[in-house]
Amino acid sequence: MKENKQCNPDIGGQAVLEGVMMRSPEYMAIAVRRENGDIVVKRSKNTAPSEKHKWMGWPFIRGAVNLVLMMKLGMGVMQDSTEMLGVLDEEPGRFEKWLTDKLGKKAEKLFIAFAMVLAFILSMGLFVLLPNLPVKALRANGWSLLSVNLLSGLIRTLILIVYLWACGFQKDLRRTFQYHGSEHKTVYCHENGLPLTVENVQKFSTLHPRCGTSFLLLTFISSIIFYSVLDQLIFSISGYDLGTNYGVRVLSRLLLLPVVAGISYELLKGLAHANTPLTRALRWPGMQLQRLTTRQPDDSMCEIAITSMKAALYDLPEGEITAEGWVVIKKNKDEEPKKDEEKSHDSENIQQKAV
């Protein structure tokens, strides 16, 4: 496998169950580590929506497209990672058997679609319906449109922070957060043009300006400003108060979510690729929120992230080929698996700033 150091395109990624997904402009790769220490790698063609429809790559529109794509892609890679680990090898339930008998291969897509719809409904309930509940009563008590929008935005942000904080207490999610940290470290190493080795990767920070966590916070902050201006404009022009009708207010938030996502995406890209005192200050809150979604990885986790990135950038590694087309890199019998979470190099306190 040859590494081309002349070109360093932006690489995106995602932590999955016991592994990491990396996505280059041309290919996407997933690498996971099985319980026996073997590494399983999958590589597939990555086609950007803008290659099929140019308008999907236009500024502000690409943010909304990317939001939908990442939701769909996220569910897909989680499904792939569980299959690669062999988690889905257990006997399916009666309902799964019945659905598979009726729909065949379509049953798996139906399960994924159902999970996406359920996740969307839960997200809307937590971050749209709930924060807007007190608005009507507050408006009736003389609160301004700006103040109720600030309050609902604060409630939304607090829900997000508490939710992410609570996730950190779950063992499997803590490990996923460690893999998330290994993904960021490996991306930093690639962006700085260093050879992709565990030693080099571990030098970098687990906090990255292009992280989806930062995108979430930017979306929340942008929504406060956007909806405040929108509500005031509607009230000034027509005299209609969106704060007095819960249903209309919630519907307006849902319909205009792609617009907010588009604005937030452009902000994220702009802040991530500029390195001035102002941009560092503006991206600081999102970087700090990543402390809830990333953890210091051990060396074996960085090895997985490196394997995934090399597969996305160059080609599949050498190893045993499975019927599914995956590559299995057998564990070196002479080495002990590096799974100890306590072996985190204590480098969380000495992370180096790379951007």
Phi, psi and omega per residue, in radians:
M1 nan 2.128 -3.124
K2 -1.788 2.421 3.126
E3 -1.774 2.288 3.094
N4 -1.720 1.882 -3.071
K5 -1.577 0.032 -3.085
Q6 -1.396 -0.359 -3.068
C7 -2.308 2.197 3.121
N8 -2.110 1.395 3.123
P9 -1.228 2.794 3.064
D10 -1.101 2.299 3.103
I11 -2.013 2.277 3.035
G12 -1.814 2.831 -3.117
G13 -2.763 3.101 3.140
Q14 -2.773 2.411 3.013
A15 -1.357 2.420 3.079
V16 -2.191 -3.097 -3.134
L17 -1.103 1.962 -3.120
E18 0.958 0.661 3.120
G19 -3.066 -2.940 -3.074
V20 -2.476 2.437 2.965
M21 -1.835 2.364 3.031
M22 -2.151 2.502 -3.090
R23 -2.304 2.015 3.049
S24 -1.669 3.057 3.120
P25 -1.031 -0.426 -3.050
E26 -1.956 -0.534 -3.050
Y27 -2.384 2.711 3.034
M28 -2.114 2.423 -3.137
A29 -2.337 2.535 3.061
I30 -2.185 2.313 3.050
A31 -2.225 2.296 3.119
V32 -2.321 2.739 3.088
R33 -1.964 2.143 3.114
R34 -1.357 2.934 -3.092
E35 -1.045 -0.539 -3.129
N36 -1.404 0.012 3.109
G37 1.702 -0.215 3.120
D38 -1.155 2.572 3.058
I39 -1.839 2.257 3.117
V40 -1.959 2.284 -3.048
V41 -2.196 2.343 3.067
K42 -2.158 2.439 3.128
R43 -2.312 2.369 3.139
S44 -2.503 2.773 -3.137
K45 -1.192 2.403 3.125
N46 -1.970 1.966 -3.135
T47 -1.952 2.047 3.130
A48 -1.226 2.473 3.107
P49 -0.972 -0.547 -3.116
S50 -1.192 -0.322 3.089
E51 -1.267 -0.508 3.105
K52 -1.569 -0.668 -3.123
H53 -2.325 1.846 -3.043
K54 -1.009 -0.585 -3.096
W55 -1.116 -0.389 3.117
M56 -1.241 -0.213 3.097
G57 -1.749 0.040 3.129
W58 -1.213 2.550 3.086
P59 -0.942 2.500 -3.133
F60 1.336 -0.683 3.060
I61 -1.300 -0.660 -3.098
R62 -1.095 -0.455 3.113
G63 -1.179 -0.773 3.102
A64 -1.159 -0.705 3.101
V65 -1.086 -0.747 -3.126
N66 -1.141 -0.609 3.126
L67 -1.099 -0.824 3.120
V68 -1.146 -0.744 -3.131
L69 -1.065 -0.766 -3.103
M70 -1.197 -0.583 3.059
M71 -1.118 -0.812 3.132
K72 -1.174 -0.802 -3.124
L73 -1.130 -0.689 -3.126
G74 -1.041 -0.772 3.110
M75 -1.146 -0.678 -3.119
G76 -1.135 -0.782 -3.105
V77 -1.249 -0.528 3.051
M78 -1.135 -0.702 3.082
Q79 -1.108 -0.771 3.141
D80 -1.084 -0.749 -3.085
S81 -1.134 -0.666 3.115
T82 -1.181 -0.636 3.085
E83 -1.158 -0.732 -3.122
M84 -1.149 -0.542 3.102
L85 -1.382 -0.287 -3.087
G86 1.476 0.257 -3.117
V87 -1.169 -0.497 -3.085
L88 -1.576 0.167 -3.114
D89 -1.336 -0.233 -3.115
E90 -1.210 2.833 -3.091
E91 -1.077 2.206 3.125
P92 -1.237 2.738 3.123
G93 -1.269 3.017 -3.094
R94 -1.091 -0.721 -3.135
F95 -1.133 -0.714 3.126
E96 -1.108 -0.704 3.111
K97 -1.112 -0.772 -3.123
W98 -1.095 -0.769 -3.121
L99 -1.164 -0.689 3.124
T100 -1.142 -0.695 3.100
D101 -1.090 -0.644 -3.096
K102 -1.390 -0.689 -3.000
L103 -1.931 -0.231 -3.120
G104 1.159 -2.311 -3.099
K105 -1.168 -0.353 3.133
K106 -1.200 -0.327 -3.101
A107 -1.075 -0.705 -3.125
E108 -1.101 -0.737 3.113
K109 -1.136 -0.593 3.133
L110 -1.168 -0.716 3.102
F111 -1.069 -0.759 -3.137
I112 -1.128 -0.769 3.129
A113 -1.087 -0.724 3.124
F114 -1.102 -0.734 3.129
A115 -1.110 -0.674 3.129
M116 -1.155 -0.756 3.137
V117 -1.118 -0.754 3.130
L118 -1.093 -0.761 3.119
A119 -1.095 -0.683 3.133
F120 -1.138 -0.755 -3.135
I121 -1.106 -0.761 3.131
L122 -1.121 -0.701 3.131
S123 -1.125 -0.769 3.132
M124 -1.114 -0.669 3.116
G125 -1.096 -0.768 -3.094
L126 -1.305 -0.729 -2.944
F127 -1.866 -0.087 3.084
V128 -2.161 -0.978 -3.068
L129 -1.164 -0.896 -3.079
L130 -1.110 -0.855 -3.112
P131 -1.105 -0.385 -3.103
N132 -1.635 -0.024 -3.120
L133 -1.035 -0.766 -3.065
P134 -1.426 -0.038 -2.992
V135 -1.077 -0.842 -3.079
K136 -1.036 -0.784 -3.136
A137 -1.131 -0.676 -3.139
L138 -1.192 -0.676 3.093
R139 -1.119 -0.656 3.121
A140 -1.153 -0.426 3.133
N141 -1.669 0.256 3.000
G142 1.646 0.081 3.103
W143 -1.197 2.508 3.109
S144 -1.355 2.844 3.098
L145 -1.054 -0.690 3.132
L146 -1.098 -0.779 -3.084
S147 -1.168 -0.689 -3.141
V148 -1.244 -0.567 3.080
N149 -1.195 -0.682 3.087
L150 -1.119 -0.722 -3.137
L151 -1.162 -0.806 -3.138
S152 -1.124 -0.622 3.082
G153 -1.168 -0.669 3.104
L154 -1.144 -0.735 3.108
I155 -1.070 -0.779 -3.141
R156 -1.047 -0.782 -3.118
T157 -1.176 -0.693 3.114
L158 -1.129 -0.682 3.091
I159 -1.057 -0.762 3.124
L160 -1.061 -0.824 -3.098
I161 -1.121 -0.787 3.129
V162 -1.110 -0.706 3.141
Y163 -1.089 -0.840 -3.135
L164 -1.148 -0.675 3.118
W165 -1.099 -0.746 -3.131
A166 -1.155 -0.606 3.128
C167 -1.067 -0.539 -3.111
G168 -1.148 -0.236 3.125
F169 -1.491 -0.187 -3.141
Q170 -1.541 2.224 -2.991
K171 -1.000 -0.881 -3.100
D172 -1.094 -0.664 3.118
L173 -1.213 -0.599 3.069
R174 -1.058 -0.733 3.106
R175 -1.153 -0.674 3.083
T176 -1.102 -0.659 3.083
F177 -1.137 -0.583 3.056
Q178 -1.142 -0.748 3.082
Y179 -1.121 -0.590 3.054
H180 -1.061 -0.752 3.084
G181 -1.094 -0.686 3.125
S182 -1.164 -0.599 3.082
E183 -1.083 -0.850 -3.137
H184 -1.081 -0.774 -3.139
K185 -1.051 -0.735 -3.113
T186 -1.205 -0.677 3.075
V187 -1.086 -0.759 3.084
Y188 -1.009 -0.797 -3.112
C189 -1.053 -0.765 3.096
H190 -1.100 -0.775 -3.112
E191 -1.136 -0.466 3.135
N192 -1.615 0.088 3.036
G193 1.235 0.367 3.130
L194 -1.587 2.672 3.051
P195 -1.012 2.456 -3.085
L196 -1.412 1.453 3.070
T197 -2.091 2.741 3.132
V198 -1.032 -0.718 -3.118
E199 -1.072 -0.766 3.137
N200 -1.198 -0.742 -3.104
V201 -1.078 -0.717 -3.076
Q202 -1.179 -0.186 3.133
K203 -1.298 -0.351 -2.949
F204 -1.680 2.988 -3.095
S205 -1.396 2.718 3.032
T206 -1.519 -0.046 -3.093
L207 -1.832 2.126 -3.060
H208 -2.223 2.389 -3.050
P209 -1.175 -0.330 3.140
R210 -1.699 0.291 -3.093
C211 -1.236 2.593 3.095
G212 -1.104 -0.474 3.085
T213 -1.105 -0.747 3.077
S214 -1.120 -0.655 3.117
F215 -1.088 -0.709 3.099
L216 -1.051 -0.846 -3.107
L217 -1.138 -0.704 3.104
L218 -1.082 -0.674 3.109
T219 -1.104 -0.744 3.134
F220 -1.111 -0.775 -3.132
I221 -1.190 -0.760 3.119
S222 -1.063 -0.655 -3.110
S223 -1.120 -0.632 3.117
I224 -1.071 -0.840 -3.124
I225 -1.178 -0.823 -3.076
F226 -1.083 -0.860 -3.089
Y227 -1.233 -0.536 3.087
S228 -1.121 -0.801 3.115
V229 -1.136 -0.754 -3.128
L230 -1.082 -0.848 -3.126
D231 -1.044 -0.718 -3.114
Q232 -1.199 -0.665 3.107
L233 -1.118 -0.791 3.138
I234 -1.086 -0.729 -3.129
F235 -1.175 -0.696 -3.109
S236 -1.223 -0.656 -3.072
I237 -1.425 -0.812 -3.024
S238 -1.889 -0.287 -3.075
G239 1.405 0.062 -3.137
Y240 -1.486 2.287 -3.087
D241 -1.776 1.870 3.133
L242 -1.164 -0.266 3.141
G243 -1.363 -0.193 -3.079
T244 -1.702 -0.172 -3.132
N245 -2.169 1.812 -3.048
Y246 -1.053 -0.787 -3.089
G247 -1.105 -0.810 3.139
V248 -1.146 -0.690 3.135
R249 -1.084 -0.831 -3.139
V250 -1.110 -0.744 3.138
L251 -1.078 -0.705 3.125
S252 -1.108 -0.656 3.122
R253 -1.145 -0.724 -3.125
L254 -1.198 -0.779 -3.087
L255 -1.169 -0.567 -3.081
L256 -1.691 0.086 3.105
L257 -1.008 -0.731 3.082
P258 -1.025 -0.606 3.117
V259 -1.150 -0.782 3.122
V260 -1.112 -0.718 3.117
A261 -1.095 -0.688 3.116
G262 -1.111 -0.758 3.109
I263 -1.112 -0.787 -3.090
S264 -1.139 -0.642 3.136
Y265 -1.123 -0.755 3.127
E266 -1.136 -0.654 3.082
L267 -1.112 -0.774 -3.136
L268 -1.052 -0.827 -3.127
K269 -1.103 -0.759 -3.124
G270 -1.125 -0.765 -3.135
L271 -1.206 -0.614 -3.080
A272 -1.245 -0.547 -3.048
H273 -1.741 0.089 3.053
A274 -2.050 2.556 -3.089
N275 -2.318 1.256 3.104
T276 -2.077 2.879 3.094
P277 -0.965 -0.648 -3.123
L278 -1.192 -0.836 -3.112
T279 -1.162 -0.623 3.095
R280 -1.120 -0.675 3.123
A281 -1.181 -0.699 -3.096
L282 -1.231 -0.577 -3.138
R283 -1.565 -0.096 -3.103
W284 -1.013 -0.802 -3.131
P285 -1.025 -0.742 3.124
G286 -1.146 -0.657 3.101
M287 -1.114 -0.684 3.140
Q288 -1.207 -0.603 3.097
L289 -1.109 -0.477 3.118
Q290 -1.144 -0.271 3.088
R291 -1.125 -0.344 3.089
L292 -1.514 -0.390 -3.058
T293 -1.943 0.012 3.059
T294 -2.238 2.650 3.041
R295 -2.391 2.801 3.113
Q296 -1.178 2.111 -3.125
P297 -1.468 2.785 2.996
D298 -1.558 3.082 -3.051
D299 -1.090 -0.648 -3.103
S300 -1.143 -0.564 3.102
M301 -1.244 -0.677 3.068
C302 -1.132 -0.616 3.088
E303 -1.059 -0.709 3.112
I304 -1.122 -0.795 3.141
A305 -1.087 -0.708 3.116
I306 -1.119 -0.764 3.125
T307 -1.052 -0.741 3.133
S308 -1.143 -0.756 -3.122
M309 -1.150 -0.752 3.134
K310 -1.090 -0.659 3.111
A311 -1.170 -0.675 3.129
A312 -1.218 -0.607 -3.080
L313 -1.509 -0.665 -2.950
Y314 -2.074 -1.245 -3.104
D315 -3.010 2.983 3.077
L316 -1.163 2.552 3.093
P317 -1.293 2.967 3.066
E318 -1.328 2.528 3.135
G319 2.872 -3.059 -3.139
E320 -1.290 2.313 -3.136
I321 -1.659 2.232 3.122
T322 -1.554 3.005 3.118
A323 -1.088 -0.501 3.140
E324 -1.399 -0.123 -3.093
G325 1.606 0.114 3.090
W326 -1.395 2.737 3.040
V327 -1.860 2.301 3.115
V328 -1.922 2.050 3.071
I329 -1.678 1.963 -3.069
K330 -1.219 2.480 3.110
K331 -1.138 2.428 3.061
N332 -1.238 2.003 -3.059
K333 -1.107 -0.370 -3.107
D334 -1.450 -0.117 -3.099
E335 -1.996 2.498 3.067
E336 -1.421 2.426 3.105
P337 -1.092 2.424 -3.092
K338 -1.657 1.271 -3.070
K339 -1.826 -0.107 -3.027
D340 -1.152 1.994 -3.116
E341 -1.130 -0.399 -3.111
E342 -1.305 -0.286 3.141
K343 -1.526 1.279 -3.087
S344 -1.928 0.243 3.069
H345 1.134 0.042 -3.080
D346 0.902 0.434 -3.083
S347 -1.537 0.028 3.099
E348 -1.104 -0.454 -3.122
N349 -1.578 -0.129 -3.100
I350 -2.227 0.497 3.141
Q351 -1.067 2.433 -3.098
Q352 -1.679 2.483 -3.114
K353 -1.504 2.127 -3.035
A354 -1.860 -0.299 -3.124
V355 -2.186 nan nan
